[in-house]
């Protein structure tokens, strides 16, 4: 790619490949942190004052969005919410331009502390991925499917506990177990405020899951993980999510949380627009194997997985760009379908029309090689990360 440095201002990206495969035929003009024009290279006007970036045939996509990220680079959001900005500053290396910092089951005071971190805003000069709000994975979970959550901190759903949970107060996604007493009332209240409600860490029967969906659940947190296995006579939560068109399912395609054949089965069952890829990555992402923190637990990390001392999975070490590559390999889907599962789908779920590749949207973009490795990431029209040529 041409250019070694992109500064703030007007930028003309040309010779990009569109996601539909039109090689070298796409150009985009960025100004004032937004996409101001899109068109064919050679026909889209380039103002003389604009800097130019030759994409050299690389795929141009919206910036990637991760809806479930517990931490990275040795930092854990639940233990230290103030590290959200330090992690976000380095996420563009994976093509990520927006994410939901995930707070696992913890005292409500820790949730409030994380809200304050986001409400205070980024540090001066911040150019990293944007936290879109919090994903609260707990504390309204079923202890029988606690996974790497502290069961002693779990609570029954109660309206009093969610009084300050809303997008305006930096809460965008809540994972809960719909079968718990009081859950349906909490689901309705959160849904009415515009919070996306997900079912997860749950022992819900099929009927209990359906009641949750009718109350407003629209997402399933890491499908098949931390929920009963699919049974042909007791289908449970997994079947309810798979057979409900309005429910989108979260998938961790690391080859460990789910066998590749199950990932393919999910894709064949749900299809385009109903699958969201997440990492569920924890503090070891971007760091070497060792011992790391996830909430109150010590996690042992090897070259492929993150586990508690008893062998239970404790998040992942998956990056979001690797999730896209794995999904293509596991399912045989098109590259643009896998990319949509980390761009269009999460943007739609959170009602973020400004995160797509269209005129008027934020200039959050990623350039990808033909084998879907990240070449460059732009945040608000500025080069946030670039791979060595």
PyMOL commands that set and color helices and strands:
alter all, ss='L'
color gray80, all
select helices_A, chain A and resi 81-88+91-94+108-120+143-145+151-153+159-162+167-169+183-193+206-215+236-243+260-270+320-331+335-340+344-349+353-355
alter helices_A, ss='H'
color red, helices_A
select strands_A, chain A and resi 11-16+26-31+34-40+51-54+59-62+64-69+71-72+75-76+96-104+130-137+171-176+196-199+219-220+248-251+275-277+290-294+297-301+306-307+365-368+374-379+382-386
alter strands_A, ss='S'
color yellow, strands_A
deselect
rebuild
show_as cartoon
